[in-house]
Amino acid sequence: MTHRFRVGQIVELRAAPRTSNRRAGPCEVLFCLPHDRGPLLYRVRPLDEGSERVVDEADLSPSEATKPDAGADGKPFSIAITRR
């Protein structure tokens, strides 16, 4: 079997209220985990969280969402530094 989603793709994560505190929403595929048998697994990061999760392919579906724009300079945020 081959992985259905590719690294960098935005997918929809299904909620799992009975088994964990995982919320539904868009997330980015970070890594396709290797496997010998069993379900295909992915490491994903929800777009609205900083944490990463390992999820089964059955909990993911294609999404129309896109990554948030990192800004004009390509950085997600900037920090002002003053010198003394």
PyMOL commands that set and color helices and strands:
alter all, ss='L'
color gray80, all
select helices_A, chain A and resi 57-59
alter helices_A, ss='H'
color red, helices_A
select strands_A, chain A and resi 10-13+25-32+41-46+53-56+60-62
alter strands_A, ss='S'
color yellow, strands_A
deselect
rebuild
show_as cartoon
